[in-house]
Amino acid sequence: MLNNISIVLVEPQHPGNVGMVCRAMKNMGLTQLRVVKGCRIDHPDAVKFAVSAKELIGAAERYETLADALADTEFSIATTRRHGKYRQEILTAGEAAERLVTQLGNRRAALVFGREDSGLTTEEVSLCRWNATIPTGDEYGSLNLAQAVLIFCYEIFSRNGTFSLEQDVRPRATGAELETCFGQMEEVLLKIGFLNPQNPAHIMRSLRRIFFRAEPDDREVAILRGMLTQIDWASGDFMGKKKV
């Protein structure tokens, strides 16, 4: 199962941190590293701090966008320290690990970590199915990137093999399938006047959370897309949103 879980670093800034992340991953049996832009990961500092996990640097996959890095995953977890309007239902690291281990099976998952100084953007968080955090003291809540990765990896490692998997083996839609669906949904809802064209992301983020909670499979996404196609066709003579 651990081979199906990727650690995704979004625009890491310091090669040494990437090296320490590789060491933390190998400590806990995870080997799949994905990096979205950011610093050079073959930098001498990365190799130095990886110690005996240097091979993870060489095997790391590079991506231009987070959406690309998540395209083949069925489960994704955005790690965040901030709460707010678009960061609700935040799990602890332990809760996220338990949910992942009991549902993953042979499917792919990703844990997503943001920049050292600013974390993940709201848009990046909205690409992930679940949000999770590491509770800390009020006085100083910021963790080093590698420390955060280590804690999440430990929570997963300590639960691996400890649950009898009642398993919901239903295949979830991949990130790529969902993003295509969300793109179509936004176009149709703009066309029928449901979304504010000046800020469609405001409502779309809430719709994303609804569908992420539902965890649709590929057939359900296909049904939803068929419904959207029919709405698009039926609204061909739409004259604009009614004024109330």
C-alpha positions in Angstrom: 0.0 0.0 0.0 2.8 2.5 0.8 4.0 2.2 -2.8 0.7 3.7 -3.9 1.1 6.9 -1.8 3.0 9.9 -3.2 4.4 12.8 -1.3 3.9 16.0 -3.4 5.9 19.1 -2.7 4.6 22.3 -4.3 7.3 24.8 -5.1 9.8 23.8 -2.4 12.3 26.6 -1.8 15.3 25.0 -0.2 17.1 21.9 -1.6 18.1 20.9 1.9 14.5 20.5 2.9 13.8 18.3 -0.1 16.7 16.1 1.0 15.3 15.9 4.5 11.9 15.1 3.1 13.4 12.1 1.3 15.0 10.9 4.4 11.7 11.2 6.4 9.9 9.3 3.6 12.4 6.5 3.5 12.3 6.2 7.4 8.6 5.4 7.1 8.7 3.2 4.0 7.4 5.7 1.4 9.3 6.1 -1.8 7.2 8.1 -4.3 8.2 11.8 -4.5 6.5 14.3 -6.8 7.7 17.9 -7.1 5.8 20.8 -8.6 8.2 23.4 -9.9 10.4 24.9 -7.1 14.1 24.6 -6.4 16.6 22.3 -7.9 16.2 18.9 -6.3 19.6 17.6 -7.5 21.4 20.3 -5.7 24.3 19.2 -3.4 22.4 20.3 -0.3 19.5 18.0 -1.2 21.8 15.0 -1.7 23.7 15.9 1.5 20.5 16.0 3.7 18.9 13.0 2.1 21.7 10.9 3.7 20.8 7.3 2.7 17.7 8.3 0.8 19.5 9.8 -2.2 17.8 7.4 -4.6 14.5 9.1 -3.9 15.8 12.3 -5.3 16.9 10.6 -8.6 13.5 8.9 -8.9 11.4 12.0 -8.1 8.9 13.1 -10.8 8.7 16.8 -11.8 5.4 18.5 -12.7 4.4 21.9 -14.0 1.1 22.1 -12.1 -0.4 20.5 -9.0 -3.4 19.4 -11.1 -1.0 17.3 -13.3 0.7 15.8 -10.2 -2.7 14.7 -8.9 -4.2 13.6 -12.3 -3.8 9.8 -11.6 -4.7 9.8 -7.9 -8.1 8.9 -6.4 -7.4 10.3 -3.0 -5.5 13.5 -2.2 -4.9 15.3 1.1 -3.9 19.0 1.3 -1.9 19.8 4.4 -2.6 23.2 5.8 -2.0 25.2 9.0 -4.6 27.8 8.2 -8.4 27.5 8.7 -10.9 29.7 7.0 -13.9 29.9 4.7 -12.5 27.6 2.1 -10.6 25.3 4.5 -13.2 23.5 6.4 -13.6 19.9 7.7 -9.9 19.8 8.5 -8.7 16.4 9.7 -5.8 15.8 12.1 -2.8 13.9 10.6 -4.0 10.8 12.5 -7.5 11.0 11.2 -6.3 11.6 7.6 -4.0 8.6 7.9 -6.7 6.3 9.3 -9.1 7.3 6.6 -6.5 6.8 3.9 -5.3 3.4 5.1 -8.8 2.0 5.5 -10.0 3.1 2.1 -6.9 3.1 -0.2 -6.5 -0.5 -1.2 -4.7 -0.7 -4.6 -5.6 2.9 -5.6 -3.3 5.9 -5.7 -3.1 8.7 -3.2 -1.1 11.9 -2.6 -0.2 14.0 0.4 0.3 17.5 -0.7 2.7 20.0 1.1 3.1 23.6 0.3 5.9 26.2 0.2 8.0 26.6 3.3 7.0 30.3 3.8 3.4 30.4 2.6 2.0 26.9 2.3 -0.6 26.0 -0.3 -2.9 28.6 -1.9 -6.6 28.4 -1.6 -6.8 27.3 -5.2 -4.3 24.5 -4.6 -6.2 23.3 -1.5 -9.4 23.2 -3.6 -7.8 20.6 -5.9 -7.5 18.1 -3.0 -10.3 15.9 -1.6 -9.5 16.2 2.0 -7.7 18.8 4.2 -5.5 17.9 7.1 -3.4 19.6 9.7 -1.0 18.9 12.6 -2.3 20.5 15.8 0.4 22.6 17.5 0.8 25.0 20.4 -0.8 28.4 20.0 2.4 30.3 20.5 4.2 28.9 17.5 2.5 26.6 15.0 4.8 26.6 12.1 6.6 23.3 11.4 9.6 22.7 9.1 8.6 21.0 5.9 10.4 17.8 6.6 9.0 17.7 10.1 5.5 17.9 8.8 6.1 15.2 6.1 7.6 12.9 8.8 4.6 13.2 11.1 2.1 12.4 8.3 4.3 9.5 7.0 4.6 8.1 10.6 0.8 8.3 11.1 0.4 6.3 7.8 3.2 3.8 8.5 2.0 3.1 12.1 -1.5 2.2 10.7 -0.4 0.2 7.7 -1.6 -3.3 8.2 -3.3 -2.6 11.5 -6.9 -2.3 10.2 -9.1 -5.0 8.8 -10.2 -3.4 5.6 -13.9 -3.5 5.3 -12.9 -2.0 2.1 -15.0 0.0 0.0 -13.4 -1.2 -3.2 -15.5 1.1 -5.4 -13.0 2.8 -7.7 -13.0 6.6 -7.2 -12.8 9.0 -10.1 -9.2 10.2 -10.6 -8.1 13.8 -10.2 -8.0 14.2 -14.0 -11.6 13.0 -14.4 -12.9 15.3 -11.6 -11.0 18.3 -13.0 -12.6 17.8 -16.4 -16.0 17.5 -14.8 -15.5 20.6 -12.7 -14.4 22.5 -15.8 -17.5 21.5 -17.7 -19.6 22.3 -14.6 -18.2 25.8 -14.4 -18.9 26.5 -18.1 -22.5 25.3 -17.9 -23.2 27.2 -14.6 -21.8 30.3 -16.1 -23.9 29.9 -19.2 -27.2 29.6 -17.2 -26.3 32.5 -15.0 -25.8 30.5 -11.8 -22.2 31.6 -11.2 -21.0 35.2 -10.9 -18.8 35.7 -13.9 -16.6 38.1 -11.9 -15.9 35.4 -9.3 -17.0 31.9 -10.3 -14.4 30.3 -8.0 -16.4 31.5 -4.9 -19.2 29.0 -5.5 -17.1 26.4 -7.4 -15.0 25.8 -4.3 -18.1 24.9 -2.3 -19.3 22.7 -5.1 -15.9 20.9 -5.2 -16.2 20.2 -1.4 -19.7 18.7 -1.9 -18.4 16.3 -4.6 -15.2 15.5 -2.8 -17.3 14.5 0.2 -19.4 12.3 -2.0 -16.2 10.6 -3.4 -17.9 9.7 -6.8 -16.6 6.9 -8.9 -16.0 7.2 -12.6 -19.5 6.0 -13.6 -21.1 8.7 -11.3 -18.9 11.4 -12.8 -19.9 10.2 -16.3 -23.6 10.5 -15.2 -23.0 14.0 -13.9 -21.2 15.0 -17.1 -24.1 13.6 -19.1 -26.5 15.7 -17.1 -24.4 18.8 -17.6 -24.3 18.2 -21.3 -28.1 18.0 -21.4 -28.4 21.2 -19.4 -26.0 22.9 -21.8 -28.1 21.7 -24.8 -31.5 22.6 -23.1 -30.3 26.1 -22.3 -29.4 26.9 -25.9 -32.2 29.6 -26.0 -31.4 31.0 -22.6 -31.9 34.7 -22.5 -30.1 35.5 -19.3 -30.6 35.3 -15.6 -34.0 36.4 -14.4 -34.1 39.5 -12.3 -35.9 38.9 -9.0 
